[in-house]
């Protein structure tokens, strides 16, 4: 029996799972938060410093904090007997290194929004959104590493001039675990979100690094699925590593025909597909997964924030109470329709719009109907996002519904009928760490491990499918009347 470990270095903590390499059964687990000390020694947590800086500008991070957290999580002999390790880490965290392999400045975390102007600058410099979509499969946003390179060139030119090598968080951790060898590696999943590697062509675009940074820089070798990045002097195999999204999909056991709908403050719909989808409109982000397939993603700006806003408006304590109230209504909310574009919207592309409440009649003006309309509006918005992918030939037979809101009765009652297919609500688990462990098992054995999928609750649309279709039609009619042609170019 082989033993493998998967570690997930998120923005605030490290989780480690130790698994049986053949079955995926979890044998041991470890956890540690990242050190509380800031880069400047201020003694505050990363989350607190993010709030101090306005909530949208996360503080820079010393990558050594990731190693310290890893060491603490692995304490007490957790990794004894382990033969291979896989690494998952926060996506888009940029680690700029000099020619000697030292950081030229602290890492810039994935959620960094100070680079928004640099994203717009890059889009213009290459010739627009379509040029970027054709080049790398998506349009640069503030979070992407290529945008952070542009920000460095504009705001810290001396540091930018010293950048000789560009890594992401999981690349850097793999490199450290291997003792900082001359060979630096990454994987398809991580590379696909950089803005200078194309999932469609499977190759780097070094000209885009130069466009952003002002000069060329070395980039890590992109390993194939199941490849090992190397072996430590003690004989421990280190797999390629990948980003958190790709690791979580691998840990869940997502395969072609599956979609993952994530319910955060904003939302996303991600599917497994056999080819990259080039979308000139930029609605679809074309990523690669950890298995050799592709992960087209469509984002919405408004998901759980729609529920929270409605709960506040109704004077409720939270979205759990909103769910209980919504369950007193019926599908269609007595004709009440909420277009949940509260902070503008990305899908459809309506950045400057506001939400719309339609269908107000005397019989619909009750709190429970507004509560139900909030849930239906959120889920119909995500179903619209899924239709963008379906319109490009992506097959969706099963939907994994993720996020704390997925457990709400109102979500579980409405989602199957509105999505029109089977909905799976996985039990909470460290899926990114599990995906990293599964990748380690692949590198150890040389074959894709057939681990059992996530334990989950399965929901079917059943006889309510026609009802869900009617609710979708009601939502679509209001959307088209309010924002005619909003989806005309999406995914085209």
C-alpha positions as CSV (number, residue, x, y, z in Angstrom):
1,X,0.0,0.0,0.0
2,X,1.4,3.4,-1.0
3,X,0.9,6.5,1.1
4,X,0.7,10.0,-0.4
5,X,0.0,13.5,0.9
6,X,-1.7,16.5,-0.6
7,X,-1.1,20.0,0.8
8,X,-3.2,23.0,0.0
9,X,-1.7,26.4,0.7
10,X,-4.7,28.8,0.7
11,X,-4.4,32.5,1.2
12,X,-4.7,32.1,5.0
13,X,-3.8,28.5,6.0
14,X,-2.2,25.2,5.0
15,X,-4.2,21.9,5.1
16,X,-2.5,18.5,4.6
17,X,-4.2,15.2,4.0
18,X,-2.4,11.9,4.1
19,X,-4.1,9.3,2.0
20,X,-3.9,5.6,0.9
21,X,-2.6,5.9,-2.7
22,X,-4.9,3.1,-4.0
23,X,-8.2,4.1,-2.5
24,X,-7.8,7.7,-1.5
25,X,-8.9,7.0,2.0
26,X,-7.8,9.8,4.4
27,X,-5.4,8.4,7.0
28,X,-4.2,11.6,8.7
29,X,-4.8,15.3,8.5
30,X,-2.9,18.5,9.5
31,X,-3.7,22.2,9.6
32,X,-1.9,25.4,10.4
33,X,-2.8,29.1,9.8
34,X,-0.2,31.2,8.0
35,X,1.9,33.2,10.5
36,X,0.2,36.3,11.8
37,X,3.2,38.6,11.3
38,X,3.0,40.9,8.3
39,X,5.9,41.5,5.9
40,X,6.5,44.7,7.8
41,X,6.3,42.9,11.2
42,X,3.0,44.6,12.2
43,X,1.5,41.5,13.9
44,X,-1.8,41.4,12.1
45,X,-3.3,38.6,10.0
46,X,-3.5,38.7,6.3
47,X,-7.3,39.1,6.5
48,X,-7.0,42.0,8.9
49,X,-4.4,43.7,6.8
50,X,-6.6,43.3,3.8
51,X,-9.4,45.1,5.6
52,X,-7.1,47.8,6.8
53,X,-6.1,48.5,3.1
54,X,-9.7,48.9,2.0
55,X,-10.8,45.3,1.6
56,X,-9.8,45.1,-2.0
57,X,-6.0,45.5,-1.8
58,X,-4.6,42.5,0.1
59,X,-1.2,43.1,1.7
60,X,1.9,41.7,0.1
61,X,3.0,38.3,1.5
62,X,6.5,37.0,2.3
63,X,6.4,33.5,0.7
64,X,8.4,32.2,3.6
65,X,5.1,32.4,5.6
66,X,3.8,29.6,3.3
67,X,6.7,27.4,4.2
68,X,6.4,28.1,7.9
69,X,2.7,27.2,7.8
70,X,3.5,24.0,5.9
71,X,6.1,23.0,8.5
72,X,3.7,23.5,11.3
73,X,0.8,21.6,9.6
74,X,3.2,18.7,9.0
75,X,4.3,18.6,12.6
76,X,4.1,15.6,14.8
77,X,5.4,13.2,12.2
78,X,2.4,13.7,10.0
79,X,4.4,12.8,6.8
80,X,6.1,9.7,8.1
81,X,5.8,6.9,5.6
82,X,4.7,9.3,2.8
83,X,6.1,8.4,-0.6
84,X,4.9,11.3,-2.7
85,X,3.5,14.8,-2.1
86,X,1.2,17.0,-4.3
87,X,0.9,20.7,-3.8
88,X,-2.1,22.9,-4.4
89,X,-1.9,26.6,-3.7
90,X,-3.8,29.8,-4.1
91,X,-4.1,30.8,-7.8
92,X,-2.5,33.9,-9.4
93,X,-0.2,34.7,-6.5
94,X,2.9,36.1,-8.2
95,X,6.4,35.4,-6.9
96,X,9.0,37.5,-8.7
97,X,12.6,36.2,-8.4
98,X,16.0,37.6,-9.3
99,X,18.7,35.7,-11.2
100,X,19.8,34.1,-7.9
101,X,16.3,32.8,-7.1
102,X,15.7,35.4,-4.3
103,X,12.4,37.3,-4.2
104,X,12.8,40.9,-5.5
105,X,9.8,41.9,-3.5
106,X,7.1,40.1,-1.5
107,X,4.6,38.0,-3.4
108,X,1.5,39.7,-4.8
109,X,-1.5,37.6,-3.7
110,X,-4.3,36.4,-6.0
111,X,-7.0,38.7,-4.9
112,X,-4.9,41.9,-5.4
113,X,-7.2,44.6,-6.9
114,X,-4.7,47.5,-6.9
115,X,-3.8,46.3,-10.4
116,X,-7.1,47.0,-12.1
117,X,-5.8,50.0,-14.0
118,X,-2.9,47.9,-15.2
119,X,-5.4,45.3,-16.6
120,X,-7.1,47.9,-18.7
121,X,-3.7,49.1,-19.9
122,X,-2.7,45.6,-21.0
123,X,-5.9,45.1,-22.9
124,X,-5.4,48.3,-24.8
125,X,-1.7,47.6,-25.5
126,X,-2.4,44.3,-27.2
127,X,-5.3,45.7,-29.2
128,X,-8.4,44.9,-27.2
129,X,-10.4,42.0,-25.6
130,X,-10.6,39.8,-28.6
131,X,-6.8,39.9,-29.1
132,X,-6.3,38.7,-25.6
133,X,-9.0,36.0,-25.9
134,X,-7.3,34.7,-29.0
135,X,-3.9,34.8,-27.5
136,X,-4.4,33.1,-24.1
137,X,-8.1,32.2,-23.8
138,X,-9.2,35.1,-21.6
139,X,-9.1,38.8,-21.0
140,X,-6.7,39.9,-18.3
141,X,-8.2,41.0,-15.0
142,X,-6.6,42.5,-11.9
143,X,-5.8,39.1,-10.3
144,X,-3.9,37.6,-13.2
145,X,0.0,37.4,-13.0
146,X,0.5,39.1,-16.3
147,X,-1.4,42.1,-14.9
148,X,0.8,42.1,-11.8
149,X,3.9,42.2,-14.0
150,X,2.5,45.3,-15.7
151,X,1.8,46.9,-12.3
152,X,5.4,46.2,-11.2
153,X,6.8,47.8,-14.4
154,X,4.7,50.9,-13.8
155,X,4.9,51.3,-10.0
156,X,8.1,49.6,-9.0
157,X,10.4,49.8,-12.0
158,X,13.6,49.1,-10.1
159,X,12.1,45.8,-8.7
160,X,10.7,45.0,-12.2
161,X,14.2,45.4,-13.8
162,X,15.6,42.8,-11.4
163,X,12.9,40.2,-12.2
164,X,14.6,37.2,-13.9
165,X,12.2,34.4,-13.1
166,X,8.4,34.4,-12.5
167,X,6.7,31.7,-10.4
168,X,3.3,31.3,-8.8
169,X,2.6,30.0,-5.3
170,X,2.5,26.3,-6.0
171,X,5.5,26.5,-8.4
172,X,7.5,28.2,-5.6
173,X,6.5,25.7,-3.0
174,X,7.3,22.7,-5.2
175,X,10.7,24.3,-5.9
176,X,11.4,24.8,-2.2
177,X,10.4,21.2,-1.3
178,X,12.9,20.0,-3.9
179,X,15.7,22.1,-2.5
180,X,15.6,24.9,-5.1
181,X,17.0,22.9,-8.0
182,X,18.0,24.6,-11.3
183,X,14.9,23.2,-12.9
184,X,11.7,25.1,-12.2
185,X,8.3,23.6,-13.1
186,X,4.6,24.3,-13.1
187,X,1.6,22.5,-14.6
188,X,-1.0,23.2,-17.2
189,X,-3.6,24.2,-14.7
190,X,-1.5,26.9,-13.1
191,X,0.0,28.1,-16.3
192,X,-3.4,28.5,-17.9
193,X,-4.3,31.3,-15.6
194,X,-1.1,33.4,-16.0
195,X,-2.0,35.4,-19.0
196,X,1.1,34.3,-20.9
197,X,0.4,30.6,-21.5
198,X,-2.4,29.4,-23.9
199,X,-4.4,26.3,-23.0
200,X,-5.4,26.1,-26.6
201,X,-1.9,25.9,-28.0
202,X,-0.2,24.5,-24.9
203,X,2.6,27.0,-25.2
204,X,3.9,30.2,-23.6
205,X,3.6,33.6,-25.1
206,X,6.9,35.2,-23.9
207,X,6.1,38.3,-25.9
208,X,3.2,39.0,-23.5
209,X,5.6,38.8,-20.6
210,X,7.8,41.4,-22.3
211,X,4.7,43.5,-23.1
212,X,3.8,43.6,-19.4
213,X,7.2,43.6,-17.7
214,X,9.2,45.5,-20.2
215,X,11.7,42.7,-20.7
216,X,11.9,38.9,-20.9
217,X,12.0,36.6,-17.9
218,X,12.4,32.9,-17.4
219,X,9.3,30.9,-17.0
220,X,8.8,27.4,-15.4
221,X,8.7,24.3,-17.5
222,X,5.1,23.1,-17.9
223,X,4.7,19.5,-16.9
224,X,2.1,17.0,-18.2
225,X,-0.5,15.4,-16.0
226,X,1.0,12.7,-13.8
227,X,4.5,14.0,-14.3
228,X,6.8,14.4,-11.2
229,X,8.5,17.7,-10.7
230,X,11.4,15.8,-9.1
231,X,12.5,13.6,-6.1
232,X,14.0,14.9,-2.9
233,X,17.4,13.4,-1.7
234,X,15.4,11.3,0.7
235,X,13.5,9.7,-2.2
236,X,10.2,11.6,-1.7
237,X,8.4,12.2,-5.1
238,X,7.0,15.7,-5.6
239,X,4.3,15.9,-8.2
240,X,3.7,18.8,-10.6
241,X,1.4,20.7,-8.3
242,X,-1.5,22.9,-9.5
243,X,-3.9,25.7,-8.6
244,X,-6.6,25.4,-6.0
245,X,-9.4,25.3,-8.6
246,X,-7.9,22.5,-10.6
247,X,-6.9,20.6,-7.5
248,X,-10.5,20.9,-6.0
249,X,-12.0,19.6,-9.3
250,X,-9.6,16.7,-9.3
251,X,-10.4,16.0,-5.7
252,X,-14.1,16.1,-6.3
253,X,-13.8,13.6,-9.2
254,X,-15.3,16.0,-11.7
255,X,-15.2,14.6,-15.3
256,X,-16.5,15.4,-18.7
257,X,-20.2,16.1,-18.6
258,X,-20.0,17.6,-15.1
259,X,-20.2,21.3,-14.2
260,X,-19.2,22.9,-10.9
261,X,-21.4,25.8,-9.7
262,X,-19.7,27.8,-7.0
263,X,-21.8,30.0,-4.7
264,X,-19.6,32.6,-3.2
265,X,-20.4,36.3,-2.9
266,X,-19.9,36.1,-6.7
267,X,-20.6,33.0,-8.6
268,X,-18.9,30.8,-11.3
269,X,-19.8,27.9,-13.5
270,X,-17.0,25.6,-14.6
271,X,-17.1,22.6,-16.8
272,X,-14.8,19.9,-18.0
273,X,-14.4,19.9,-21.7
274,X,-12.2,18.1,-24.3
275,X,-11.0,21.3,-25.9
276,X,-10.2,24.9,-25.1
277,X,-12.9,27.4,-25.9
278,X,-11.7,30.6,-27.5
279,X,-14.3,33.3,-26.7
280,X,-13.7,36.7,-28.4
281,X,-16.2,38.4,-26.1
282,X,-14.1,37.4,-23.0
283,X,-17.2,35.9,-21.3
284,X,-15.6,32.5,-21.1
285,X,-12.2,32.0,-19.3
286,X,-10.4,29.1,-20.9
287,X,-8.3,27.2,-18.3
288,X,-6.7,23.8,-18.3
289,X,-7.3,21.2,-15.7
290,X,-5.0,18.8,-13.9
291,X,-5.7,15.8,-16.1
292,X,-5.1,17.0,-19.6
293,X,-8.6,18.3,-20.2
294,X,-9.9,21.9,-20.2
295,X,-11.9,24.0,-17.7
296,X,-13.9,26.7,-19.4
297,X,-15.3,29.0,-16.7
298,X,-18.0,31.7,-16.8
299,X,-18.3,34.1,-13.8
300,X,-21.1,36.2,-12.4
301,X,-20.6,39.1,-10.1
302,X,-23.7,38.5,-8.0
303,X,-24.5,35.2,-6.2
304,X,-24.7,35.0,-2.4
305,X,-24.4,38.8,-2.1
306,X,-27.9,38.8,-3.7
307,X,-29.1,36.7,-0.8
308,X,-27.4,38.8,1.8
309,X,-28.7,42.1,0.4
310,X,-32.3,40.7,0.3
311,X,-31.9,39.5,3.9
312,X,-30.8,42.9,5.0
313,X,-33.6,44.6,3.1
314,X,-36.2,42.3,4.9
315,X,-34.6,42.9,8.3
316,X,-33.6,39.2,8.6
317,X,-30.6,37.9,10.6
318,X,-29.0,36.1,7.6
319,X,-29.4,34.0,4.6
320,X,-30.5,31.0,6.6
321,X,-33.5,32.9,7.8
322,X,-34.1,34.1,4.3
323,X,-34.1,30.5,3.1
324,X,-36.7,29.6,5.7
325,X,-38.9,32.5,4.5
326,X,-38.5,31.6,0.8
327,X,-39.7,28.1,1.5
328,X,-43.1,29.6,2.4
329,X,-43.5,30.9,-1.2
330,X,-43.9,28.8,-4.3
331,X,-41.9,28.4,-7.6
332,X,-42.2,31.6,-9.6
333,X,-42.6,33.8,-6.5
334,X,-46.1,34.8,-7.5
335,X,-44.7,36.5,-10.6
336,X,-42.0,38.4,-8.8
337,X,-38.7,38.5,-10.7
338,X,-35.4,39.8,-9.4
339,X,-32.6,40.5,-11.9
340,X,-29.7,40.2,-9.4
341,X,-27.3,42.6,-11.1
342,X,-26.7,44.5,-7.8
343,X,-23.1,45.5,-8.5
344,X,-23.3,45.5,-12.2
345,X,-22.8,42.1,-13.9
346,X,-20.2,40.2,-15.8
347,X,-22.5,37.6,-17.4
348,X,-24.2,39.2,-19.2
349,X,-21.7,42.1,-19.6
350,X,-23.5,44.9,-17.9
351,X,-20.9,46.5,-15.7
352,X,-22.8,49.7,-14.9
353,X,-26.3,48.4,-14.5
354,X,-28.3,47.8,-11.3
355,X,-30.7,45.2,-10.1
356,X,-34.3,45.1,-11.2
357,X,-37.4,43.9,-9.3
358,X,-40.3,43.2,-11.6
359,X,-43.8,41.8,-11.3
360,X,-45.0,43.8,-8.3
361,X,-48.7,43.2,-7.8
362,X,-50.7,43.3,-4.6
363,X,-50.6,39.5,-4.2
364,X,-46.8,39.3,-4.8
365,X,-45.9,42.0,-2.3
366,X,-45.1,39.7,0.6
367,X,-41.7,39.1,2.2
368,X,-41.7,35.4,1.4
369,X,-42.2,36.0,-2.3
370,X,-39.3,38.5,-2.4
371,X,-37.2,36.0,-0.5
372,X,-38.0,33.3,-3.1
373,X,-37.3,35.7,-6.0
374,X,-33.8,36.3,-4.6
375,X,-33.0,32.6,-4.7
376,X,-34.5,32.2,-8.1
377,X,-32.8,35.3,-9.5
378,X,-29.4,34.1,-8.2
379,X,-29.8,30.6,-9.6
380,X,-31.3,31.8,-12.9
381,X,-28.3,34.1,-13.3
382,X,-26.0,31.2,-12.9
383,X,-28.1,29.1,-15.3
384,X,-27.7,31.9,-17.8
385,X,-23.9,31.5,-17.3
386,X,-24.2,27.8,-17.9
387,X,-26.1,28.4,-21.1
388,X,-23.2,30.3,-22.4
389,X,-21.1,27.2,-22.2
390,X,-23.9,24.9,-23.5
391,X,-24.2,27.2,-26.5
392,X,-20.6,26.3,-27.3
393,X,-21.3,22.6,-27.3
394,X,-20.4,21.8,-23.7
395,X,-22.3,18.9,-22.3
396,X,-23.7,19.2,-18.8
397,X,-25.3,16.1,-17.3
398,X,-24.5,16.7,-13.7
399,X,-23.9,19.7,-11.5
400,X,-21.7,19.9,-8.4
401,X,-23.0,22.7,-6.2
402,X,-20.4,24.2,-3.9
403,X,-20.3,26.8,-1.1
404,X,-22.1,27.1,2.2
405,X,-25.2,28.4,0.5
406,X,-25.5,25.1,-1.3
407,X,-26.8,23.6,2.0
408,X,-29.7,26.0,2.2
409,X,-33.2,24.3,1.7
410,X,-34.3,27.1,-0.7
411,X,-31.2,26.5,-2.9
412,X,-31.7,22.7,-2.9
413,X,-35.4,23.0,-3.6
414,X,-34.9,25.4,-6.6
415,X,-31.5,24.4,-8.1
416,X,-32.5,21.1,-9.8
417,X,-35.6,22.5,-11.5
418,X,-33.8,25.7,-12.7
419,X,-30.6,24.0,-13.9
420,X,-32.7,21.2,-15.5
421,X,-30.4,18.4,-14.5
422,X,-29.1,16.3,-11.5
423,X,-27.5,18.4,-8.8
424,X,-24.9,17.0,-6.5
425,X,-24.1,18.7,-3.1
426,X,-20.8,17.3,-1.9
427,X,-20.2,16.9,1.8
428,X,-17.7,19.5,3.1
429,X,-14.1,18.3,2.7
430,X,-10.6,19.5,1.9
431,X,-11.1,18.9,-1.9
432,X,-8.1,20.9,-3.0
433,X,-5.8,19.0,-0.7
434,X,-7.4,15.7,-1.8
435,X,-6.9,16.6,-5.4
436,X,-3.2,17.4,-4.6
437,X,-2.9,14.0,-2.9
438,X,-4.5,12.3,-5.9
439,X,-2.0,14.0,-8.2
440,X,0.8,12.7,-6.0
441,X,-0.6,9.1,-6.3
442,X,-0.6,9.6,-10.1
443,X,3.1,10.6,-10.0
444,X,3.9,7.7,-7.7
445,X,2.2,4.9,-9.7
446,X,2.4,6.3,-13.2
447,X,-1.4,5.8,-13.7
448,X,-4.5,7.9,-13.0
449,X,-5.8,6.8,-9.6
450,X,-9.5,5.8,-9.7
451,X,-10.5,7.1,-6.3
452,X,-14.1,7.0,-5.1
453,X,-15.9,10.3,-5.8
454,X,-17.0,12.7,-3.1
455,X,-19.7,11.7,-0.7
456,X,-22.7,13.8,-1.6
457,X,-26.4,14.4,-1.6
458,X,-28.0,13.9,-5.0
459,X,-31.0,16.0,-6.1
460,X,-33.1,15.3,-9.2
461,X,-35.4,17.8,-11.0
462,X,-38.1,15.1,-11.3
463,X,-41.6,16.2,-12.0
464,X,-40.8,19.8,-11.2
465,X,-38.7,20.2,-14.4
466,X,-41.5,21.9,-16.4
467,X,-42.1,24.2,-13.4
468,X,-38.4,25.2,-13.4
469,X,-38.5,25.8,-17.2
470,X,-41.5,28.2,-16.7
471,X,-39.6,30.1,-14.0
472,X,-36.5,30.4,-16.3
473,X,-38.8,31.7,-19.1
474,X,-40.3,34.2,-16.7
475,X,-36.8,35.4,-15.7
476,X,-35.6,35.5,-19.3
477,X,-38.5,37.6,-20.5
478,X,-37.8,40.2,-17.8
479,X,-34.1,40.2,-18.6
480,X,-34.7,40.6,-22.3
481,X,-37.2,43.4,-21.8
482,X,-34.9,45.2,-19.4
483,X,-31.6,44.5,-21.2
484,X,-32.4,43.5,-24.8
485,X,-29.7,41.6,-26.6
486,X,-27.5,41.4,-23.5
487,X,-26.3,37.9,-24.4
488,X,-26.0,38.5,-28.2
489,X,-22.2,38.3,-28.2
490,X,-21.6,36.2,-25.1
491,X,-19.6,33.1,-26.0
492,X,-20.0,33.7,-29.7
